[in-house]
Amino acid sequence: MELVYFAWVRERIGLPKERFETSAATVNELVDELRAREERYALAFSDLTALRVALDQELSDFDASLSGVREVAFFPPMTGG
């Protein structure tokens, strides 16, 4: 699947996007796999309350299933008007 990172998530990981093979069933399990990869991922995903996730460009929850998902995007909450 394709993982896409925005704003400070991109800055901490050092990549705008990447292809990632996973056996994770949910977004939370995917995040656990990413945290275990390297320190930069552990730092980026240290506080999930500061992040939002979109599955195939639709806002979702971290307990959502990854079944059939092609793209997962991580980004901080958006503000402004």
C-alpha positions in Angstrom: 0.0 0.0 0.0 1.0 3.6 -0.4 1.6 5.6 2.8 1.5 9.4 2.5 2.7 11.9 5.1 1.8 15.5 5.5 3.2 18.5 7.4 5.3 17.7 10.5 4.7 14.0 10.0 6.6 14.3 6.7 9.3 16.3 8.4 9.9 13.8 11.2 9.9 10.8 8.9 11.8 12.5 6.1 9.6 11.2 3.3 6.5 12.6 1.6 5.3 9.0 0.8 6.4 5.4 0.5 5.2 2.0 -0.6 4.9 -0.4 2.4 4.0 -4.1 2.6 2.1 -4.9 5.8 0.1 -7.7 7.4 -1.7 -5.2 9.6 -5.5 -5.6 9.8 -6.1 -2.1 11.2 -4.5 1.3 11.1 -3.4 0.9 14.8 -1.6 -2.3 13.8 0.1 -0.5 10.9 1.2 2.3 13.2 2.7 -0.3 15.6 4.7 -1.8 12.7 5.9 1.6 11.6 6.9 2.6 15.2 9.0 -0.6 15.4 10.9 0.2 12.1 13.0 3.2 13.2 13.2 6.0 15.8 12.0 8.6 13.3 8.7 6.6 12.9 8.4 6.1 16.6 8.8 9.9 17.1 6.2 10.7 14.3 3.6 8.3 15.8 4.3 8.9 19.4 1.0 10.7 20.1 -1.9 9.5 17.9 -4.2 12.2 19.5 -2.2 14.7 17.5 -2.8 12.9 14.2 -5.6 12.2 11.7 -5.7 9.4 9.2 -7.4 9.1 5.8 -8.0 5.8 4.0 -8.2 6.1 0.2 -8.8 9.9 0.8 -11.6 9.5 3.3 -11.2 10.6 6.9 -11.1 7.5 9.2 -10.3 6.2 12.6 -7.2 4.4 13.8 -9.2 1.3 14.6 -10.5 1.1 11.0 -9.8 -2.0 8.9 -7.2 -1.8 6.1 -8.9 -4.5 4.0 -8.9 -3.3 0.4 -7.2 0.0 1.3 -4.7 1.3 -1.3 -3.6 4.5 0.4 -3.2 5.6 4.0 -2.4 9.3 4.7 -1.3 10.7 8.1 -1.6 14.4 8.9 -2.1 16.7 11.8 -5.6 18.2 12.5 -6.4 21.0 10.1 -7.4 24.4 11.4 -8.2 27.7 9.8 -11.0 29.1 7.7 
